[in-house]
Amino acid sequence: MIPDAALDRPETAHQGTSAARVGNIASHLPLMASRVPDHPAIIVPAGGQGTSRARYRSVTFAELEATSNRYANGLLAAGLSRGTRTLVMVRPGVEFIALIFALFKIGAVPILIDPGMGVRRMLACIRNVAPEALIGLPAAQAVRVLRRGFFEQVRLKVTVGRRWFWGGPTLAELHDRSKAEFDMAATSADEVAAILFTSGSTGPAKGVVYRHGMFDAQVRWIQACYGIEPGEVDLSTFPLFALFCPAMGMTSVIPDMDASRPGRADPVRIIEAVTANRATSAFGSPALWNRVSRYCLERGIQLPTLRRILIAGAPVPWTLLDRLHRMLDPSATVATPYGATEALPVASITGREVLEECAAAARQGAGTCVGRPLPGIRVRIIRVDDGPLAEWSDELALPDGQIGEIAVSGEVVTREYADQPRATALAKLRQDDKIWHRMGDLGYLDERGRLWFCGRKAHRVITASGTLCTVPCEAVFNEHADVFRSALVGVGPAGRQRPVIVVEPEANRFPSGRRAAAFRQELLALARANERTREIGDVLFHRSLPVDVRHNAKINRELLACRAAERLP
């Protein structure tokens, strides 16, 4: 830990919810650099393997501050300015984090898009948001040259790495000819800070407008909610969370993995990153922790340095929470924050509360409990409507226990999507000067004020006799010992859909012949025994369910529905 003497807690802008708000989110970095200049800010693999363990290199807070200042000065001299929309296509690491802080310091607007969504969808996002600058790897610059029509507004091109035939400076050149001090732009808390694209797992990806004040609120709420202390070491498997670490005074360890494919991460490298750097905290998707936890328990590996694991991106099965607790110290916390790119964090619950109080109901189809709303966050359940709802009305609200769409308001709730008024109208509700965000999720509040998630609104199956929600129905089938996960989809027009459950069996248990027929009957017996699933009469098997590009955990039910329609008689 960083000694208390190095951190004058009453003055830290990021400590607790009552601290002073900052106007420019980048101001957290020079604050930490002035207080603990020699403390590691980022730790990354150094390349190659040593004789017995991986090698790492660290960058101190002072070095990160100086690098970001050099980038800011160089970019400013190259023509970047306050408000410039800047597409950033750089791998997670020191350059990425220093670059984003440099853009914040200038007052420019970084644009982040998941490259894992594929070139076609990524280009559609780029055309929509019309960046004026591109800072990217050679591959990104090559795409810009080959697909010029999508980059018509780009005037400044900066290459991270080797520049080929397209001209423009490299980031290294800008760094080397710039000074290490920079006068940060005096942005307001209400000024646009960044545009972060959703993964597009349930429709076209949308650019979410973040403001400096919202970033600051997220830092304060995450730190206060989970008791994060300056000086901790975080395993950052999700690039965006790595940006929060310097602001919270944490050391960010970036493991040797492809951040766009957490479901394929090598457990050995994740475990090595935790143990070699004595990580105290970790953030990742259910897909990543599923691989790591199974590997650890099969080999009797414990991770005693971890104080907390945060899991987000998709519903977290109780079985995963159980495995994680068995590989951690008894005093460690596993938590599942609930939210979205448009509003995070909204609610949270610990794994122990889920296992002790909620798992039994979840296994019978009650949904996934995501906990109580955080202080300052309001959650209401409103009637399900697929159209826009311009103004808030209390008549929209449903009573506790009734499933509807989840709507939230608070400091961490965004106001709009970039240049997409139709999407904004469908997702936002106004109540005087307050904005409610419609999460696009179905759920309900229980008698104790806890929020239960029941699936995406777009994924509900509407049959002739009623509406089926995905998560409650899937939980019933997931109780079978040979089921890894399942997905409910509807075939046919809404109102007359045929409900189908698509099952991904556990590894090496994919059925064939007589076993397939018996397996199907066992699953249908589970369905008939539960009132939520009695209407489901079709079971299909799939070797690997398609998932989202960001967390590799959200199931692509739209694609499965198309495939189911082709396979059903």
Buried (B, 14 or more C-beta within 10 A) or exposed (E): EBEEEBBEEEEBBBBEBEBEEBBBBBBBBBBBBEBBBEBBBBBBBEEEEEEEEBEBEBBBBBBBBBBBBBBBBBBBEBEBBEBBBBBBBBBBBBBBBBBBBBBBBBBBBBBBBBBBBEEEBBBBBBBBBBBBBBBBBBEBBBBBEEEEEBBEEBEBBBBBBEBEEEEBBBBBBBBEEBEBEBEBBEBEBEBBBBBBBBBBBBEEBBBBBBBBBBBBBBBBBBBBBBEBBBBBBBBBBBBBBBBBBBBBBBBBBBBBBEBBEBBEBBBEBBBBBBBBBEBBBBBBBBBBBBBBBBBBBEEEBEBEBBBBBBBBBBBBBBBBBBBBBEBBEEEBBBBBBBBBBBBBBBBBBBBEBBBEEBBEBBBBBBBBBBBBBBEBBBBBBBEEEEEBBEEBEEEBBBEEEEBBBBBBBBBBBBBBBBBBEEBBBBBBBEEEEEBBBBBBBBBBBBEEEBBBBBBBBBBBBBBEEEBBBBBBBBBBBBEBEBBBBBBBBBBBEEEEBBBBBBBBBEEEEBBEEEEBEEBBEBBBEBBEEBEBBEBBEBBBBBEEBBBBBBBBBBBBBBEBBEBBBEBEE
